[in-house]
Amino acid sequence: MEEDYLKGRGAQYNAHNKFEQHQYVQEHIEGLDEPHLRHPQRQLFYDHPKKIVNETDSPDLRSMFSINPYQGCEHGCIYCYARNSHEYWGFSAGLDFETKIVVKPNAPQLLEQHFQKRSWQVHPIALSGNTDCYQPVERELKITRKLLQVFLRCGNPVGIITKNSLIERDMDILKDLSAEGLVHVYISITSLNEKLRVKMEPRTASAARRLATLEKLASAGIPCGVMIAPVIPAMNDHEIPQIMEQIAEAGALTAGYTVVRLNGAIGPIFIDWLHKNFPDRAAKVEKQIKELHGGNLNDSQFGRRMQGEGVISKNIKQLFQVAKAKHLGDRQMPSYNLSTFRPTGTLRLF
């Protein structure tokens, strides 16, 4: 029922955590605590890890290093692959993922210590490998800004992907990083349809706002690309040419895409959301997502999981390639500068 729908949230319930033997359920809706259970507020949980740089050896991503200053994400994107990682913290991939945010305040200090290791060989490090480093709580805590200051001071390249215009706050640092060839920024744009965006990515910046951010960054000389992700058949796949046209006008140098894959707890969470928001086409969307992945909602096979397989996958790939060639032509991101690394954070004299 419409009155039971949690506006401003992606997931509409807490999916069972596969690591938990017991499950908390609410059998009766009456009671003084019921509004709080149905409309959970954001909670912050502080973690102080011993290391902050993670290495990924996925064949799909090659060798990649990443930093996640936050776990969980208040943006609430219903399709987010990072939802499953919240279960490792004892939380649910559903509402908990959007409301119980784990923050790592010592991340900047750990990064500086990492750069001082003799074993570190200069390599770009990605911010937001899992959850968005510019999600709403960053406005208060500024952990990402402090991390960027360490990258600049030590001269190590950094890549950023976000769907939040809060990144504009750090234009001063981004300009300095760009001047040394140390930064790539990717803006995630899933749909230009605001009605779809509000339901699918409830607490993110609008597509128009993201395009404005892209234009502002690109105009300042900061190399920017766009990720059109995820592409969901019968929902946003037809938007690829229009998105490509608009990001080209805003100054994007490149673009990439991945198709939706609903692994683990994300499957039932997404399907529940789909039927509640788009009952008229829910069956069609679910069927076509399964066609992408050999009859399943998800495919974990490296080399295939990001783009899917079959006719729908081929159509999406062709549509993307044609649109990219037409609007972005031979544009490309500049190479990272790997020659300015200074582990102590001091400028070299010679």
Helices and strands as residue ranges (DSSP letters): G 2-4, H 34-38, E 43-46, E 54-56, E 64-67, E 70-71, G 81-89, H 95-99, E 100-103, H 107-115, E 125-127, H 138-141, H 143-154, E 158-162, G 165-170, H 171-179, E 183-188, H 194-200, H 207-219, E 224-231, G 237-239, H 240-250, E 254-259, H 266-277, H 282-292, H 310-327
